[in-house]
Amino acid sequence: MTRPKRPHRQIYRISGQTYLWIAMLIFGASSAVTRKLTEIGAQNFIGNRNPISLCNVLFVGNLCALILLILIYGRQWNKATLKQLSRKDWVSLTAVAILSGALAPGLIFQALALTRVNNVILVGRLEPPLTLALSVWLLRERVNIWEFIGAIAAFVGVILTIILQPATGTMMNMGGFGLGIGEFLAAAASVAIAASTIISKKHLSQIPLGIYSIFRTALGTVIFFFIALVLYGKDHFADVLSPFLWQWMFLYGGLIVVVGQSFWVKGLKTSTVSTASLISSFGPIVGIIAAYLILGEAPTRPQYIGDSLILGGIFLSQVGTRRQTSSGKVNSTPAQQQVETGMGFKGI
């Protein structure tokens, strides 16, 4: 007597797009989470110091990211691969590590301490149009009309967000109008990241992603550490081993750094660059919603005006990206570096 066949259980697999969406939600909320952590630290001083200072969060968060990257890409660091890198490659890698691994994160974290999270998110959107302009100027890349108009709209949106802000105590006078120091630092970070992206496109497009990511994170963390020591003194990292800091950093590092990065990498493996670029473009919306839900920061009128133009620019840029993809013109930059160009702050 034959036994009746058991129905096969359907195996549900999470799609690459789902991984990307989850990662984007995590990255989008990272600015608000970072600010919230520093507020928690301010309520639990050790002596007269905030144990969850922005520098401690950045330093320990980068260490968590470095551990993750080594676990994912450590095999790429072998003698055969390293021997293929020229002195010029190492110089370019060092420049990228300084710009995007140390300078830009430090500026962004300092901006988060001085201005509203929504301003940092919106001013950070200055990076994609800057990168596009530098690509056309220095790399002689061609862009279609949709990308050009989208970049102009996003740029105007960022400028309006900056100049329409009401006067505060942390402003400096430039050319007859007030410019918030926090907004200025966020804009400077965008310039640093755009310059880093151009160097990567021109000199590092053939460098394995694991070597690129691990070297940038490791050297950037070391440089940031020593810059902070020079600027703030040897006691600035006095609480870096505090149990109170680490209990929160396990949550921060585990969710934003480990889960976010892992899901992003996993999603990219089975998704197209255009799909990943489209999903990442929702970052500003998620960031603004997260700032409201986590911090109670409702968008101001200047932010609404700037955000509308920025989102319009993102939409037009996506039209250009889709057209470029459908025509078969593929950027030679590795997929993860290419998409991350427009993602903005990711918590590390």
C-alpha positions in Angstrom: 0.0 0.0 0.0 1.5 3.3 -1.1 1.5 6.2 1.2 -0.2 9.4 0.0 2.3 12.0 -1.1 2.7 14.9 1.2 2.2 18.3 -0.4 5.5 20.1 -1.0 5.9 23.0 1.3 6.3 26.2 -0.7 9.6 27.9 0.1 9.2 31.6 0.3 12.3 33.5 -0.7 12.7 37.2 0.1 13.4 39.1 -3.1 16.4 41.3 -3.6 14.1 44.4 -3.8 12.7 43.6 -0.3 16.2 43.5 1.1 17.0 46.8 -0.5 13.8 48.4 0.8 14.5 47.3 4.4 18.1 48.5 4.1 16.9 51.9 2.7 14.4 52.3 5.6 17.2 51.6 8.1 19.6 54.0 6.4 16.9 56.7 6.0 16.3 56.7 9.8 19.9 56.7 10.7 20.3 60.5 11.2 17.3 60.6 13.5 18.5 57.6 15.4 22.0 59.1 15.8 20.6 62.4 17.2 18.2 60.4 19.5 21.2 58.4 20.9 23.1 61.6 21.7 20.0 63.0 23.5 19.9 59.8 25.6 23.5 60.2 26.4 22.9 63.8 27.5 20.5 62.6 30.1 23.1 60.2 31.5 26.3 62.1 31.9 29.4 60.4 33.2 31.1 63.2 35.2 30.5 66.2 32.9 30.8 64.2 29.7 28.1 62.7 27.3 29.1 59.0 26.9 27.1 58.8 23.7 28.8 61.7 22.0 28.7 62.0 18.2 32.4 61.2 18.0 32.0 58.1 20.1 29.0 56.9 18.0 31.0 57.5 14.7 34.2 55.8 16.0 32.5 52.7 17.5 30.0 52.6 14.6 32.9 52.5 12.1 34.5 49.7 14.1 31.3 47.7 13.8 31.2 48.4 10.1 34.8 47.3 9.7 34.2 44.0 11.4 31.2 43.4 9.1 33.1 44.3 6.0 36.0 42.0 6.9 33.6 39.1 7.5 32.0 39.7 4.1 35.0 40.7 1.9 38.0 39.5 3.9 38.9 36.9 1.3 39.6 39.6 -1.3 42.6 40.7 0.8 45.1 38.2 -0.6 48.6 38.6 -2.0 47.6 37.9 -5.6 45.0 40.7 -5.6 47.1 43.2 -3.6 50.1 42.8 -5.9 47.9 44.0 -8.8 47.4 47.4 -7.2 49.8 50.1 -8.3 51.1 53.0 -6.2 48.6 55.3 -7.9 45.8 53.0 -6.8 47.0 53.2 -3.2 47.2 57.0 -3.4 43.7 57.2 -4.8 42.4 54.8 -2.1 44.0 57.0 0.6 42.5 60.2 -0.8 39.0 58.5 -0.9 39.5 57.2 2.7 40.3 60.7 3.9 37.5 62.4 2.0 34.6 59.9 2.5 35.9 57.8 5.4 37.0 60.6 7.8 36.2 64.1 6.6 32.7 63.7 5.4 31.3 61.6 8.3 33.0 64.0 10.8 31.3 67.0 9.1 27.9 65.3 9.0 28.0 64.3 12.7 29.1 67.8 13.6 26.2 69.2 11.5 23.8 66.9 13.3 24.9 68.6 16.6 24.2 72.1 15.3 21.1 72.0 13.2 17.8 70.1 12.6 18.1 66.6 11.2 15.8 67.5 8.3 18.2 70.2 7.2 21.1 67.8 7.2 19.1 65.3 5.1 18.0 67.9 2.6 21.4 69.7 2.3 23.0 66.3 1.9 21.1 66.0 -1.4 23.6 68.5 -2.8 25.9 65.6 -3.4 24.3 63.9 -6.5 24.1 67.1 -8.6 27.7 68.0 -7.6 28.9 64.6 -8.6 27.0 64.8 -11.9 28.5 68.3 -12.6 32.0 67.1 -11.8 31.6 63.9 -13.9 30.7 66.1 -16.9 33.5 68.5 -16.3 36.3 66.3 -15.3 35.4 62.9 -16.7 33.7 64.1 -19.9 30.7 61.9 -19.1 27.5 62.5 -21.1 24.2 63.0 -19.4 20.7 63.1 -20.9 18.4 66.1 -20.5 16.3 64.4 -17.8 19.3 64.0 -15.5 20.4 67.5 -16.2 17.1 69.1 -15.4 16.7 66.8 -12.3 20.1 67.9 -11.0 19.3 71.6 -11.5 16.0 71.1 -9.6 17.6 69.3 -6.7 20.4 71.9 -6.5 17.9 74.8 -6.4 15.9 72.9 -3.8 19.0 72.6 -1.6 19.9 76.3 -2.0 16.4 77.4 -1.0 16.4 75.1 2.0 19.6 76.8 3.2 18.8 80.5 2.5 15.2 80.4 3.6 16.0 79.1 7.1 15.0 81.5 9.9 17.9 83.2 11.8 19.4 81.2 14.7 22.3 81.7 17.1 24.5 79.3 15.0 24.7 81.3 11.8 27.4 83.2 10.0 27.0 86.0 7.5 28.0 85.3 3.9 27.4 87.7 1.1 24.6 89.5 2.9 22.5 86.6 4.1 22.8 84.2 7.1 24.1 80.7 6.6 23.6 78.2 9.3 26.9 76.6 10.4 25.3 73.1 10.5 24.0 73.5 7.0 27.4 74.8 5.9 29.1 71.7 7.3 26.5 69.4 5.7 27.2 71.1 2.3 31.0 70.7 2.9 30.5 67.0 3.5 28.6 66.7 0.2 31.5 68.4 -1.6 33.9 65.9 0.0 31.8 62.9 -0.9 31.4 64.2 -4.5 35.1 64.6 -4.8 35.6 61.1 -3.4 33.2 59.7 -5.9 35.0 61.3 -8.9 38.3 59.9 -7.7 36.7 56.5 -7.4 35.2 56.7 -10.9 38.4 57.8 -12.5 41.0 55.7 -10.7 39.3 53.0 -8.7 36.6 51.5 -10.9 38.5 48.2 -11.3 39.4 47.9 -7.6 37.6 45.0 -5.9 34.8 46.2 -3.7 36.1 44.5 -0.6 39.5 46.2 -0.8 37.9 49.5 -1.5 35.4 49.3 1.3 37.7 47.8 4.0 40.6 50.2 3.3 38.3 53.2 3.2 36.6 52.3 6.5 39.8 51.3 8.3 42.0 54.3 7.3 39.1 56.7 7.6 38.4 55.6 11.2 42.0 55.9 12.2 42.4 59.4 10.6 39.1 60.6 12.2 40.3 59.3 15.6 43.6 61.3 15.5 41.9 64.4 14.1 39.4 64.3 17.0 42.3 63.9 19.5 44.0 67.0 18.0 40.8 69.1 17.9 39.2 68.1 21.1 42.0 66.7 23.3 43.0 63.3 24.7 40.0 63.1 27.0 37.5 63.3 24.2 37.3 59.5 23.8 37.5 58.8 27.6 34.1 57.1 27.6 34.6 55.0 24.5 34.7 51.8 26.6 31.8 52.8 28.7 29.3 49.9 29.2 26.4 52.4 28.8 27.8 53.5 25.4 28.3 50.0 24.2 24.9 48.7 25.2 23.4 51.3 22.9 26.1 50.8 20.3 25.3 47.1 20.1 21.7 48.2 19.1 23.0 51.0 16.7 25.8 48.9 15.2 23.7 45.7 15.0 20.7 47.4 13.3 22.1 50.2 11.2 25.6 48.9 10.5 25.3 45.1 10.4 21.7 44.6 9.3 21.5 47.6 7.1 24.8 46.9 5.3 24.1 43.1 5.0 20.7 43.6 3.6 21.9 46.2 1.1 24.7 44.0 -0.2 22.4 41.0 -0.4 19.8 43.0 -2.2 22.3 44.4 -4.8 23.3 40.8 -5.7 19.9 40.1 -7.2 18.7 43.5 -8.3 19.6 45.9 -11.1 21.4 49.1 -10.6 18.4 51.1 -11.8 16.2 49.4 -9.3 18.6 50.0 -6.4 19.0 53.6 -7.5 15.2 54.1 -7.5 14.8 52.6 -4.0 17.7 54.6 -2.6 16.1 57.8 -3.9 13.3 57.5 -1.2 15.9 58.0 1.5 15.1 61.7 2.0 11.4 61.0 2.5 12.1 58.2 5.0 14.6 60.5 6.8 12.1 63.3 7.2 9.3 60.9 8.4 11.8 59.3 10.9 12.8 62.7 12.2 9.2 63.5 12.9 8.4 60.1 14.5 11.6 59.8 16.5 12.5 63.4 17.3 9.2 65.2 16.8 10.8 67.5 14.1 8.0 68.6 11.8 9.2 70.0 8.5 9.3 73.8 8.3 8.1 75.9 5.4 11.6 76.3 3.8 12.1 72.5 4.1 8.7 71.8 2.4 9.7 74.1 -0.5 13.2 72.7 -0.8 12.0 69.1 -0.4 9.4 69.5 -3.2 12.1 70.6 -5.6 14.5 67.9 -4.5 11.9 65.2 -4.9 11.0 66.5 -8.3 14.7 66.5 -9.3 15.0 62.9 -8.0 12.0 61.9 -10.1 13.5 63.4 -13.2 16.9 61.9 -12.6 15.3 58.5 -12.2 13.6 59.0 -15.6 17.1 59.7 -17.0 18.6 56.6 -15.3 15.8 54.4 -16.7 16.4 55.7 -20.2 20.1 55.3 -19.9 19.7 51.7 -18.7 17.2 50.8 -21.4 19.6 52.1 -24.1 22.4 49.8 -22.8 24.7 52.5 -21.5 26.0 51.0 -18.3 28.4 52.9 -15.9 31.7 51.1 -15.4 31.7 51.9 -11.7 30.9 48.9 -9.5 27.2 48.7 -8.7 27.4 49.3 -5.0 29.7 52.4 -5.4 27.5 53.7 -8.2 24.2 53.5 -6.2 25.7 54.7 -3.0 26.7 57.9 -4.7 23.2 59.3 -4.2 22.2 57.5 -0.9 23.5 60.1 1.5 24.2 59.5 5.2 24.0 55.8 6.2 24.9 56.1 9.9 28.6 55.3 9.3 
